[in-house]
Each structure stands twice: as structure tokens, then as C-alpha cells.
Amino acid sequence: MKLIKKILLLSLLNGSVVLFAQEPELADLLQNIESREKISLDGNWDVIIDPLENGYYNHWLTPKKEGYNVNKKMKSPSDLIEYNFDTSPQLTVPGDWNTQMEKLYYYEGTIWYKKDFSYTPEADEQVYLYFEAVNYEAMVYLNGELLGTHIGGYTPFQFDISNKIKNGNNFIVVKVDNKRKRENVPTLNQDWWNYGGITRSVHLISMPVSHIADYSVQLAKGKNDTIEGWVKVKNSAPGQTVRVTIPELNQDVTLPLENGKAAFSLEVSPTLWEPDNPKLYEVLIETGSDHLKDNIGFRTIETRGSSILLNGKNIFLKGISIHEEAPFKTGRVTSKEECLILLNWAKELGCNFIRLAHYPHNETMVREAEKMGLMVWSEIPVYWTILFDNPDTYTNAENQLVTMISRDKNRAAIVLWSLANETPESDARYAFISKLAQKVRSLDQTRLITAALDSQTEGENGNIIEDRLGEVIDVIGINSYCGWYGGSPESCATLRWASKFDKPMIMSEVGGGALYGLHGETNERWTEEYQADVYLNNIEMIRHIDFLAGISPWILMDFRSPRRSLNRIQDDFNRKGLISEQGRKKQAFFILQDFYLNENNQF
């Protein structure tokens, strides 16, 4: 679909303005669910573990007319029904199944979830069933009827159930399948735990039939004195208007809707969002039947040569990479409190920037980072060796990308959309990621595009960045593990870097592993001393990269990974964290902290 272009004459409190705006085609996803009236479906769900998918296929591998989705009950003693949700085990939602049942620790396959609930529909009401995330493939049924299927483990999705929900008792059944597949995004091979289940919250969201479905309110590209935006209203009536108010900026505009859409442009100079002053403004959007509010920050982000400019000023991104792994208990993050623990550790480290790897994290993580003044790199799991020549794989990746942008387009904290991590060079990969970059630019021109590369040419004078993907992206991410996967730690201090591109570079991964509490000499692998030495020498290395604009070392906290099987050291954990999974800080944490907070240098 082509971009919708409009020219409207708008009436403002302080005069008139002619507006020209573009509203891109985004995912059909409710914006800002926290501002909505909703009923939580979190809690205990009945589950049936089904590795052979007996609840879906018959013995000829043909889908059943009536499988576990219908939640069938015995009506007479002679009925043959070989399942019963009501006597089955239970799992907590949100949550992964791997850490809730010992026998499911390594499980990859199908589990059926069932939830009973009561509902009383109201007149003039639209009801959505909203999942924040299910890993990986979800088939969702309401009262036995298939609502639809969603693929992708880290993005939200919804179903309009207004004409399907019943007055009184209802039940939801979800067939969840986390089997890794070659054609998936991510593919078969990954270095984090494949946590299965309904891993984020589930909601029933109620709103008027005519309701605010989506909106964007951001600074115009490259300008700090113009706020542009648009609003989309579903089921609007002829002659209906929408009102947008930013009280603190004395902005109040009433917009005529055309085919349910309106756009605006406000000439106003807000206080700009930045790490030292993460200013957010209350934005109110109202129609005759619906209203919501959001807290939105305004900032510009751009590049100039090898520099990144935030609000027109050069800034160095002092960061850390983070997985969505819960501190102390491990497993998938499921609460605001767990998000805050991770984010406060990043702030304590001295960060103004976080890389949320390797997939879109939960919305709470992004919003809380924004409140704390942390710039965010948000990423889709185009990771390692996905099938770059498979059209379905591309469609999957693009869907995840569009949904990520749709959900978080109003978050000023996000400054970088990342399209890939450590992907091998090929013509197919170049075409695939170039197409993703084109998609991003058609949706959002107010943020930078990046990807984490690990292909550097070793020259006589050091490493040269010449991966042609550097032509496509705005900021080049480089993953380099000098002193861990190659070379000794001391060799890193004198390693030099060059680039074929006059673009900023972020050292998106750097570091090494250590088991908390294991001590020894600096040349003893897995000791805190060895990890600390890796950091000391890599910090010396980055001082000599004149096109470096930031770093996000790997990683804040140890996290589970089935690739990491060294007994008594890894025990299914990637040990590159600066903090152990139990919250204990390693020596390297304080070395990086000192570099970020205390050194009098350009950083």
C-alpha cells in the first residue's frame, strides 16, 4: 500500500497552520495498551504437554475436526475423551515453561494452554484479545473457534473478538509451539534459551466501537521546533473529529477525520529528551467516544561523519547489552520489578545507552528505560544463518520488524533499529537486509538504522571494516571478542581499526567470560581476573578508534544458553555477564564503571 498523503487546514488555539504529513502502513496493533480499560488474563492456565501434537493431528497426520481446542467434556460414562484440561497441570502466565517444570527444562514442542473466564459484554463495545508475546508459534481459539495464528516469539498480536465473546463463561485455548525450524527467525542455531510458552501478559481490552486505534507524535525529522503526528480512528463517523492536546506546551488542536485518519504539524519548541533530562510530556488524544493519554519525549538523532548527534550535539553511547533474562530466578522477564533491576544495574554501571538483544523486549522495559534516560537499541532476531534466500523467511522478519516499530514508534528512547546480528556475508543476505532497511525508512525516518557485524578483514595494521552492509546502515555495529575468541588480552591494547565507511561505529559486543567467585591469575580462563584483563585491554584498544561513537559490551548479566555446557563453569549459562545471574558483580563490572564514570576523556 502506498503512503497516504494529505494536506489539511487545521484550527489551533493560537492560529492556523497548513499541514503536510505522511502516515505509513504499520501493523494493525493497538497503541499504548496501558492507557486502556483492560482485564488481565494472567495467572494459572491449565496445560497439556503434547510432543506428538495429538491434540491437533490424527494418526494420518491430518488436522482433526475437533482437537484439544474444543475443550470437550464427558457427557456420559461411555464417552472416550483422552484429555482433560480441568485435571491437567498448570503453568503461570506470563512465564516460560522451561523454568516452571523441571521436566520441561529442555522441552521444545507443543503445549496447549487453556483459560476459563467470565465476561459481560456492554453495548457499543469493541473487545480485543491481546497477547504481549508467545514463543514461538501460537494458534489461538476462543470457545473452540480458531481466531488466528501468530508466528514470532517476541512481538505482540491481537484479535477482535467483539462478535465472538459470549455473555457469561468463555474459554481460550492456545496451541503454543516453540520448535526451532530452519526457516524461522531466529533459525535453528541461537545463543540464548528458547523459552517456550505464553511468556508475556495476556489482556482483554475493551473500548468503544469507534476508538482511537493508533497514533504517532514525534519531532519532525531533523527539526527541534516542529512536532508532527497522525491519529487513526477505527469505525469513525462522517464529520467526526479528533482532539490532540499537549497541555504543558499549550498546544490544542482539533482535527477533521478523513476516512478515519487525521494528521497535524505543530510549530513549538519542547524541552528535548536526553539522558541527563529525560523529559516526557503528557499527550491527550480524544474523540467524542474515546480518549487516552501517553507520556512522550521529543528528541532528534542523526549522524554527521563518524559522530552520532543527539539533539544536534555529539554524544558517545556508553552502553551495555541486555538479554530479557530475569535476575535472581532466571527465565524470561515477567514483571516491571525485574525490568527495573536490570535497568538500575545499567545506570549504576554509568550507562546512558542499552542494547536490547537479540529481539524486541517487552514494552515495559522500553518505557522504563525512557523514563530513566537510557537510549535504546532495539533489534529483531535476524541472527546468524537464517535463510536469506527464502521469501517466507523474509516475510517473517519484516512482520517482526514492522510490529516492533508499530509498538514503540512513540518512544523517544529508541534511537536505533537493528536489523541483524552476526550474519555471514552473501548476495542474498545483502539483498535481504537492504530490503529491511528500505522498509524501516518507509515507516520511520526519525531514528537510525544499524546491524551488528562480525566480519572484519585483518590487515597489516589491524582490522578493517569493509562489509558492504556498511553501505546500507547508518551506524555500523561491530562484535569483536579480542582476548576471548582470538588473541591474548594484552594483544588487544595495540590492535588498531580502520573503516571504509565515513560512518559512526558502535562496538556492539566486546568482552569475555568469568564464573563469579572463581579467582586466579590473569592468564587463567574463566577467572574474574582474566575477564577483568580482557576489559582493561579492550578499553585501551577503543581509545584509539577515532570513528567510535559508542560501545555496548556483552553482557550485563549471565544468561541461560544451551550452547554453554561446560560443567562447573557454564552449566547452561553464557558467563560473559558483568553480573552473575544471582546479582553478584564481577571485577569487570567495576572496571567498565570506572571507565564510564570517572575517566576524564572524550567519553
PLY file of the C-alpha trace (Angstrom):
ply
format ascii 1.0
element vertex 603
property float x
property float y
property float z
element edge 602
property int vertex1
property int vertex2
end_header
0.00 0.00 0.00
1.34 3.46 -0.89
1.88 6.02 1.81
-1.21 8.07 2.46
-0.54 11.77 1.86
-2.83 14.54 3.00
-2.95 18.30 3.12
-5.32 19.60 5.76
-6.08 23.03 7.16
-6.15 22.77 10.93
-7.52 25.14 13.56
-5.24 25.68 16.53
-5.81 27.66 19.68
-3.08 30.08 18.64
-3.95 30.36 14.97
-3.91 28.21 11.85
-1.37 26.02 10.14
-1.28 24.19 6.82
-0.09 20.67 7.34
1.52 18.07 5.15
2.18 14.69 6.70
2.70 11.07 5.78
1.13 8.16 7.59
2.87 4.88 6.76
1.35 1.43 6.75
2.10 -0.09 10.14
0.93 -3.24 11.87
-2.70 -3.44 12.95
-1.79 -3.15 16.60
-3.38 -1.17 19.40
-1.09 1.57 20.61
-0.42 2.20 24.31
-2.43 -0.58 25.93
-1.54 0.74 29.40
-3.93 3.62 28.76
-6.81 1.25 28.03
-9.51 -0.39 30.11
-8.43 -3.99 30.29
-8.90 -7.24 32.16
-5.82 -9.30 32.90
-5.87 -12.97 31.94
-2.58 -13.56 33.72
-2.32 -16.26 36.35
-2.61 -20.03 36.28
-3.54 -21.64 32.96
-4.32 -25.35 32.54
-1.85 -27.07 30.23
-1.45 -30.30 28.28
2.04 -31.27 27.13
1.72 -32.65 23.61
5.07 -33.52 21.95
3.35 -35.57 19.19
0.68 -32.89 18.59
-2.01 -35.46 19.23
-4.38 -32.64 20.11
-4.13 -31.28 16.57
-3.39 -34.19 14.18
-4.95 -37.62 13.81
-2.87 -40.75 13.16
-2.72 -39.90 9.44
-1.21 -36.51 10.31
-4.37 -34.75 9.18
-5.72 -31.88 11.30
-8.62 -33.03 13.46
-12.06 -31.52 13.15
-12.22 -31.45 16.92
-8.93 -31.40 18.78
-7.91 -30.10 22.18
-9.11 -26.67 21.08
-12.78 -27.57 21.71
-12.11 -28.45 25.37
-14.54 -31.36 25.13
-16.26 -32.73 28.27
-17.71 -36.16 29.02
-21.50 -36.29 28.78
-21.92 -39.98 29.57
-19.74 -42.62 31.28
-19.05 -44.30 27.93
-17.58 -41.21 26.21
-14.00 -41.62 25.01
-12.15 -38.36 25.61
-8.42 -38.78 26.09
-7.64 -35.39 27.58
-8.97 -33.19 30.35
-7.74 -29.65 30.90
-9.52 -29.46 34.24
-7.34 -32.18 35.79
-4.13 -31.20 33.98
-1.10 -29.41 35.42
-0.95 -25.63 35.45
1.61 -23.05 34.34
1.79 -19.40 35.29
1.22 -16.77 32.62
3.26 -14.74 31.93
6.14 -17.15 32.17
8.22 -19.69 30.31
7.57 -23.39 30.79
11.27 -24.31 30.92
11.82 -22.91 34.41
8.40 -23.79 35.83
8.61 -27.57 35.43
11.86 -29.49 35.74
10.83 -31.98 33.05
10.27 -29.09 30.61
13.72 -27.58 31.05
14.94 -28.61 27.59
11.49 -29.15 26.07
10.83 -27.87 22.56
7.45 -28.72 21.10
3.76 -28.14 21.67
1.93 -27.32 24.88
-1.77 -26.47 24.94
-2.85 -23.67 27.31
-6.44 -23.17 28.48
-8.00 -20.33 30.45
-11.63 -20.01 31.62
-13.09 -16.56 32.21
-16.43 -14.83 32.57
-17.43 -11.75 30.66
-20.42 -9.44 30.42
-20.42 -7.55 27.10
-21.61 -3.97 27.08
-23.41 -2.01 24.40
-21.26 -0.07 21.91
-18.17 -2.05 22.86
-15.22 -3.40 20.89
-13.25 -6.19 22.63
-9.76 -7.31 21.75
-7.79 -10.32 22.97
-4.21 -9.03 23.20
-1.08 -11.14 23.68
2.13 -9.29 24.51
4.17 -12.29 23.25
4.03 -16.05 22.79
7.11 -18.07 21.84
7.08 -19.11 19.07
4.01 -20.10 17.07
0.57 -19.57 18.58
-2.78 -20.90 17.36
-5.47 -19.13 19.37
-9.02 -20.40 19.88
-11.96 -18.77 21.65
-14.72 -21.16 22.73
-13.31 -23.73 20.31
-13.21 -21.42 17.27
-9.89 -20.55 15.66
-9.18 -16.83 15.90
-5.88 -17.00 14.05
-2.20 -17.89 14.14
0.80 -15.75 15.04
4.43 -16.52 14.26
7.28 -14.82 16.11
8.21 -15.12 19.76
8.82 -11.54 20.86
6.16 -9.30 19.33
2.55 -8.57 20.39
-0.58 -9.51 18.48
-4.33 -9.15 18.91
-7.72 -10.43 17.77
-11.01 -8.56 17.57
-13.39 -10.85 19.47
-16.34 -8.44 19.73
-18.68 -10.74 17.82
-17.29 -13.95 19.28
-17.13 -13.44 23.03
-20.18 -14.71 24.93
-22.11 -13.30 27.84
-21.05 -15.46 30.78
-18.49 -18.27 30.65
-15.82 -18.37 27.93
-12.58 -20.23 27.42
-9.40 -19.58 25.49
-7.15 -22.36 24.21
-3.70 -21.59 22.79
-1.57 -24.15 21.00
1.99 -22.98 21.68
4.86 -24.47 19.69
8.47 -23.38 20.26
10.15 -25.91 17.96
13.12 -24.36 16.20
12.92 -24.51 12.41
15.47 -23.75 9.73
13.16 -21.23 8.03
12.29 -19.35 11.23
13.58 -16.01 12.55
15.67 -16.82 14.55
16.71 -20.05 12.88
17.85 -23.37 14.37
21.03 -22.05 15.94
20.98 -19.36 18.61
22.96 -18.45 21.72
20.11 -17.85 24.16
17.47 -20.07 25.72
14.46 -20.93 23.60
11.98 -20.18 26.36
8.61 -21.65 25.35
5.17 -20.55 26.44
2.96 -17.51 26.86
5.91 -15.51 28.06
4.28 -12.09 28.38
0.91 -10.88 29.67
-2.50 -11.51 28.10
-5.33 -8.96 28.22
-8.93 -8.45 27.30
-9.08 -4.84 26.15
-12.41 -3.04 25.94
-13.11 0.21 24.11
-15.92 1.96 22.24
-16.75 0.69 18.77
-15.42 3.98 17.42
-12.00 4.17 19.05
-8.50 5.54 18.71
-6.59 2.68 17.13
-3.15 4.16 16.51
-1.17 7.39 16.54
2.27 8.88 16.15
3.52 12.04 17.90
7.19 12.85 17.32
9.54 15.63 16.28
9.81 16.09 12.55
13.00 14.63 11.11
15.97 16.87 11.83
13.86 19.59 13.48
13.52 20.51 17.14
10.79 23.11 16.66
8.13 21.05 14.87
6.06 18.21 16.28
4.38 16.10 13.62
1.82 13.41 14.12
-1.21 11.50 12.94
-4.14 9.70 14.52
-6.11 6.74 13.20
-9.67 6.21 14.47
-11.42 2.92 13.74
-15.13 2.95 12.85
-15.28 6.72 12.69
-18.49 8.52 11.70
-18.83 11.19 8.98
-17.91 14.60 10.32
-16.12 13.17 13.37
-13.10 15.00 14.77
-10.18 14.13 16.99
-8.55 16.44 19.50
-4.83 16.33 20.37
-3.62 18.27 23.40
-0.17 18.78 24.91
-1.11 20.89 27.95
2.42 21.76 29.11
3.23 23.15 25.65
-0.11 24.97 25.36
-0.97 23.02 22.24
-4.57 22.06 21.50
-5.69 21.08 18.03
-8.98 19.66 16.73
-8.64 17.67 13.52
-11.27 16.61 11.00
-11.09 12.91 10.24
-10.93 11.78 6.65
-11.54 8.04 6.23
-10.73 7.66 9.91
-7.38 9.45 9.73
-6.00 12.88 10.50
-2.56 14.45 10.67
-1.07 17.56 12.21
2.04 19.69 12.49
2.73 21.95 15.47
5.33 24.71 15.45
6.56 24.54 19.02
9.93 24.05 20.72
9.69 21.45 23.51
12.39 20.70 26.04
14.25 17.88 24.36
14.57 14.40 25.83
18.15 13.45 26.69
19.88 11.14 29.19
20.52 13.92 31.72
16.96 15.23 31.42
14.56 12.56 30.10
11.68 14.98 29.72
8.29 13.48 28.84
5.14 15.43 28.01
1.60 14.30 28.67
-0.21 13.96 25.35
-4.01 13.62 25.34
-5.96 12.26 22.37
-9.76 12.45 22.42
-12.74 11.77 20.21
-16.41 12.06 21.10
-16.39 8.45 22.25
-12.82 7.61 23.24
-9.80 9.08 24.95
-6.30 8.08 26.01
-3.09 9.64 27.21
0.58 8.94 26.68
3.82 10.38 28.01
6.01 11.22 25.05
9.52 12.64 24.73
10.90 14.63 21.83
14.45 14.44 20.52
16.44 14.34 17.30
19.04 11.71 16.42
21.30 11.88 13.38
24.82 11.21 12.18
27.49 13.54 10.87
30.50 11.74 9.52
31.60 9.32 12.24
29.64 11.10 15.00
26.19 10.49 16.45
24.31 13.66 17.30
21.54 13.71 19.88
19.58 16.96 19.68
22.32 18.35 17.47
25.10 17.61 19.94
27.80 14.94 19.70
27.18 12.11 22.16
29.12 8.97 23.00
26.89 5.96 23.71
28.12 4.41 26.95
26.17 1.19 26.91
25.70 -2.42 27.84
23.90 -5.28 26.11
20.98 -6.92 27.91
19.01 -10.13 27.35
15.41 -10.39 28.58
16.53 -12.79 31.32
15.13 -12.38 34.81
17.63 -11.61 37.57
17.88 -13.95 40.55
15.34 -16.52 39.38
16.42 -16.56 35.68
13.97 -17.48 32.96
12.03 -14.92 30.95
11.45 -11.47 32.47
7.82 -11.27 33.57
7.47 -8.14 35.72
8.19 -4.44 35.90
10.27 -5.06 39.01
12.61 -7.37 37.10
12.96 -4.77 34.34
13.88 -2.13 36.89
16.56 -4.32 38.47
18.29 -4.73 35.11
17.91 -1.07 34.18
19.15 0.17 37.54
22.23 -2.04 37.19
22.87 -0.37 33.82
22.51 3.07 35.40
24.82 2.07 38.25
27.35 0.98 35.65
27.30 4.51 34.24
25.34 3.79 31.06
23.38 6.26 29.01
22.55 3.55 26.44
21.41 -0.08 26.35
21.35 -2.63 23.56
18.26 -4.82 23.94
19.43 -8.04 22.29
18.55 -10.04 20.21
14.82 -9.46 19.80
12.22 -6.87 20.81
11.99 -6.77 24.60
8.75 -6.21 26.48
7.13 -2.79 26.28
7.64 -2.10 29.97
11.42 -2.44 29.54
11.42 0.20 26.82
9.14 2.61 28.68
11.06 2.35 31.94
14.37 2.87 30.11
12.90 6.00 28.58
11.92 7.37 31.99
15.47 6.73 33.25
17.19 8.48 30.35
18.62 5.39 28.68
18.89 5.45 24.90
17.83 2.12 23.37
18.99 -0.12 20.52
16.03 -2.36 19.62
16.59 -5.43 17.45
14.84 -8.19 15.51
16.25 -11.76 15.66
17.77 -11.88 12.17
20.57 -13.84 13.74
23.45 -15.86 12.32
22.49 -18.17 9.44
18.82 -17.57 8.69
17.58 -18.48 5.19
18.25 -15.24 3.36
17.06 -16.65 0.05
13.69 -17.84 1.42
10.78 -15.42 0.71
8.78 -16.72 3.69
11.72 -16.08 6.00
11.90 -12.51 4.75
8.18 -12.02 5.30
8.55 -13.31 8.86
11.46 -10.93 9.54
9.64 -7.96 8.05
6.50 -8.71 10.08
8.55 -8.73 13.29
10.27 -5.50 12.25
7.02 -3.70 11.41
5.39 -4.83 14.66
8.40 -3.69 16.70
8.27 -0.26 15.10
4.49 -0.07 15.38
4.53 -0.73 19.12
7.43 1.56 20.00
7.32 4.36 17.43
6.43 6.96 20.08
9.30 6.08 22.40
11.97 8.78 22.23
14.43 6.49 23.99
14.75 4.26 20.95
17.43 5.77 18.75
18.49 2.68 16.79
16.55 0.00 14.94
18.82 -3.02 14.46
18.22 -5.33 11.51
20.63 -8.19 12.15
23.36 -9.73 14.28
26.49 -11.58 13.08
25.14 -12.64 9.70
27.53 -14.21 7.15
28.20 -12.18 4.03
26.45 -13.16 0.80
24.48 -11.55 -2.02
21.25 -12.97 -0.59
21.98 -11.54 2.85
22.81 -8.13 1.36
19.53 -8.06 -0.59
17.52 -9.30 2.42
18.82 -6.74 4.91
18.80 -3.93 2.32
15.11 -4.57 1.79
14.52 -4.45 5.55
16.35 -1.12 5.67
14.11 0.25 2.93
11.11 -0.88 4.94
12.32 0.91 8.06
12.87 4.15 6.16
9.37 3.95 4.71
7.98 3.64 8.26
10.24 5.83 10.38
12.77 8.47 9.38
13.35 9.75 12.91
15.73 7.01 14.03
18.98 5.47 12.84
19.45 2.00 11.37
22.17 -0.37 12.48
23.24 -4.01 12.41
25.86 -5.89 14.42
28.58 -7.24 12.11
31.39 -9.63 12.97
33.23 -9.70 9.64
36.41 -7.64 9.73
39.36 -8.02 7.39
42.66 -8.48 9.17
45.20 -6.16 7.58
48.83 -5.41 8.32
47.88 -2.54 10.60
44.83 -4.11 12.26
41.19 -4.77 11.45
39.43 -3.13 8.52
35.66 -2.78 8.37
34.60 -3.33 4.77
31.44 -5.45 4.93
29.29 -3.91 2.20
26.31 -3.89 4.53
28.01 -0.77 5.83
26.66 0.97 2.72
23.07 0.30 3.83
23.03 1.10 7.54
23.53 4.45 9.28
25.59 3.19 12.21
27.93 0.21 11.96
27.83 -2.25 14.85
30.91 -4.40 15.33
31.12 -7.51 17.51
34.74 -8.17 18.42
35.99 -10.57 21.08
39.69 -9.83 21.11
41.22 -11.65 24.06
38.46 -14.23 24.21
37.87 -15.88 20.83
41.14 -14.69 19.37
44.42 -13.27 20.64
45.55 -12.78 24.19
44.06 -10.00 26.30
47.28 -7.98 26.14
47.27 -8.16 22.33
44.06 -6.15 22.25
45.59 -2.96 23.64
47.62 -2.35 20.49
45.01 -3.56 17.97
44.10 -0.83 15.50
40.92 -0.36 13.46
40.07 1.25 10.13
36.83 1.59 8.17
35.93 2.03 4.50
32.86 3.99 5.55
32.64 7.53 6.88
30.04 6.44 9.42
29.87 6.03 13.20
30.81 2.68 14.66
29.45 1.16 17.87
31.44 -1.70 19.39
28.22 -3.63 19.88
29.83 -6.64 21.56
33.14 -6.97 23.35
34.16 -8.92 26.45
34.84 -12.35 27.84
33.50 -14.90 30.30
34.04 -15.47 34.01
32.41 -17.53 36.72
31.60 -15.26 39.65
33.84 -16.09 42.60
36.41 -18.02 40.57
39.79 -16.36 41.09
43.29 -16.90 39.79
45.97 -15.33 37.63
45.12 -13.02 34.73
46.06 -15.78 32.27
43.58 -18.29 33.76
40.48 -18.60 31.61
37.08 -18.26 33.37
38.51 -16.36 36.34
37.29 -12.89 37.23
40.86 -11.73 36.81
41.01 -12.96 33.20
37.72 -11.23 32.34
38.92 -8.05 34.01
42.12 -8.14 31.97
40.08 -8.55 28.77
38.17 -5.39 29.66
41.23 -3.38 30.62
42.97 -4.14 27.33
39.89 -3.67 25.17
39.24 -0.30 26.78
42.78 0.65 25.78
42.01 -0.54 22.24
38.87 1.55 21.84
40.70 4.72 22.88
42.45 4.58 19.51
39.31 4.15 17.33
38.66 7.70 16.15
35.37 6.78 14.41
33.95 5.06 17.51
30.64 6.53 18.67
29.72 4.07 21.42
30.09 0.64 22.97
27.68 -1.93 24.40
29.85 -4.74 25.87
28.48 -8.27 26.13
26.70 -8.50 28.55
25.08 -7.10 31.72
24.11 -10.41 33.37
24.85 -14.10 32.85
22.02 -15.76 30.92
20.95 -19.28 30.02
22.14 -20.78 26.75
22.09 -24.45 25.67
25.32 -23.85 23.75
27.18 -23.39 27.03
27.63 -26.84 28.53
30.98 -26.70 30.34
30.19 -28.35 33.67
31.01 -26.49 36.88
31.72 -23.32 34.90
28.96 -22.60 32.40
26.27 -25.11 33.41
23.99 -23.86 30.61
24.88 -20.20 31.18
26.73 -17.77 28.97
29.19 -16.42 31.55
30.10 -13.17 29.79
27.93 -11.18 32.18
29.40 -8.43 34.32
26.93 -9.62 36.95
26.05 -13.21 37.83
22.50 -14.49 37.48
22.25 -14.09 41.26
23.11 -10.40 41.12
26.77 -10.57 42.19
29.07 -8.09 40.45
32.31 -9.37 38.95
35.58 -7.40 38.83
34.99 -6.36 35.24
31.82 -4.51 36.25
33.86 -2.04 38.28
36.47 -1.63 35.54
33.82 -0.62 32.99
32.06 1.51 35.61
35.26 3.41 36.31
35.75 3.97 32.59
32.22 5.32 32.16
32.04 7.45 35.29
35.48 8.62 36.29
37.87 8.88 33.38
38.42 12.39 32.04
38.31 11.65 28.32
36.09 12.14 25.28
33.66 9.54 26.63
0 1
1 2
2 3
3 4
4 5
5 6
6 7
7 8
8 9
9 10
10 11
11 12
12 13
13 14
14 15
15 16
16 17
17 18
18 19
19 20
20 21
21 22
22 23
23 24
24 25
25 26
26 27
27 28
28 29
29 30
30 31
31 32
32 33
33 34
34 35
35 36
36 37
37 38
38 39
39 40
40 41
41 42
42 43
43 44
44 45
45 46
46 47
47 48
48 49
49 50
50 51
51 52
52 53
53 54
54 55
55 56
56 57
57 58
58 59
59 60
60 61
61 62
62 63
63 64
64 65
65 66
66 67
67 68
68 69
69 70
70 71
71 72
72 73
73 74
74 75
75 76
76 77
77 78
78 79
79 80
80 81
81 82
82 83
83 84
84 85
85 86
86 87
87 88
88 89
89 90
90 91
91 92
92 93
93 94
94 95
95 96
96 97
97 98
98 99
99 100
100 101
101 102
102 103
103 104
104 105
105 106
106 107
107 108
108 109
109 110
110 111
111 112
112 113
113 114
114 115
115 116
116 117
117 118
118 119
119 120
120 121
121 122
122 123
123 124
124 125
125 126
126 127
127 128
128 129
129 130
130 131
131 132
132 133
133 134
134 135
135 136
136 137
137 138
138 139
139 140
140 141
141 142
142 143
143 144
144 145
145 146
146 147
147 148
148 149
149 150
150 151
151 152
152 153
153 154
154 155
155 156
156 157
157 158
158 159
159 160
160 161
161 162
162 163
163 164
164 165
165 166
166 167
167 168
168 169
169 170
170 171
171 172
172 173
173 174
174 175
175 176
176 177
177 178
178 179
179 180
180 181
181 182
182 183
183 184
184 185
185 186
186 187
187 188
188 189
189 190
190 191
191 192
192 193
193 194
194 195
195 196
196 197
197 198
198 199
199 200
200 201
201 202
202 203
203 204
204 205
205 206
206 207
207 208
208 209
209 210
210 211
211 212
212 213
213 214
214 215
215 216
216 217
217 218
218 219
219 220
220 221
221 222
222 223
223 224
224 225
225 226
226 227
227 228
228 229
229 230
230 231
231 232
232 233
233 234
234 235
235 236
236 237
237 238
238 239
239 240
240 241
241 242
242 243
243 244
244 245
245 246
246 247
247 248
248 249
249 250
250 251
251 252
252 253
253 254
254 255
255 256
256 257
257 258
258 259
259 260
260 261
261 262
262 263
263 264
264 265
265 266
266 267
267 268
268 269
269 270
270 271
271 272
272 273
273 274
274 275
275 276
276 277
277 278
278 279
279 280
280 281
281 282
282 283
283 284
284 285
285 286
286 287
287 288
288 289
289 290
290 291
291 292
292 293
293 294
294 295
295 296
296 297
297 298
298 299
299 300
300 301
301 302
302 303
303 304
304 305
305 306
306 307
307 308
308 309
309 310
310 311
311 312
312 313
313 314
314 315
315 316
316 317
317 318
318 319
319 320
320 321
321 322
322 323
323 324
324 325
325 326
326 327
327 328
328 329
329 330
330 331
331 332
332 333
333 334
334 335
335 336
336 337
337 338
338 339
339 340
340 341
341 342
342 343
343 344
344 345
345 346
346 347
347 348
348 349
349 350
350 351
351 352
352 353
353 354
354 355
355 356
356 357
357 358
358 359
359 360
360 361
361 362
362 363
363 364
364 365
365 366
366 367
367 368
368 369
369 370
370 371
371 372
372 373
373 374
374 375
375 376
376 377
377 378
378 379
379 380
380 381
381 382
382 383
383 384
384 385
385 386
386 387
387 388
388 389
389 390
390 391
391 392
392 393
393 394
394 395
395 396
396 397
397 398
398 399
399 400
400 401
401 402
402 403
403 404
404 405
405 406
406 407
407 408
408 409
409 410
410 411
411 412
412 413
413 414
414 415
415 416
416 417
417 418
418 419
419 420
420 421
421 422
422 423
423 424
424 425
425 426
426 427
427 428
428 429
429 430
430 431
431 432
432 433
433 434
434 435
435 436
436 437
437 438
438 439
439 440
440 441
441 442
442 443
443 444
444 445
445 446
446 447
447 448
448 449
449 450
450 451
451 452
452 453
453 454
454 455
455 456
456 457
457 458
458 459
459 460
460 461
461 462
462 463
463 464
464 465
465 466
466 467
467 468
468 469
469 470
470 471
471 472
472 473
473 474
474 475
475 476
476 477
477 478
478 479
479 480
480 481
481 482
482 483
483 484
484 485
485 486
486 487
487 488
488 489
489 490
490 491
491 492
492 493
493 494
494 495
495 496
496 497
497 498
498 499
499 500
500 501
501 502
502 503
503 504
504 505
505 506
506 507
507 508
508 509
509 510
510 511
511 512
512 513
513 514
514 515
515 516
516 517
517 518
518 519
519 520
520 521
521 522
522 523
523 524
524 525
525 526
526 527
527 528
528 529
529 530
530 531
531 532
532 533
533 534
534 535
535 536
536 537
537 538
538 539
539 540
540 541
541 542
542 543
543 544
544 545
545 546
546 547
547 548
548 549
549 550
550 551
551 552
552 553
553 554
554 555
555 556
556 557
557 558
558 559
559 560
560 561
561 562
562 563
563 564
564 565
565 566
566 567
567 568
568 569
569 570
570 571
571 572
572 573
573 574
574 575
575 576
576 577
577 578
578 579
579 580
580 581
581 582
582 583
583 584
584 585
585 586
586 587
587 588
588 589
589 590
590 591
591 592
592 593
593 594
594 595
595 596
596 597
597 598
598 599
599 600
600 601
601 602
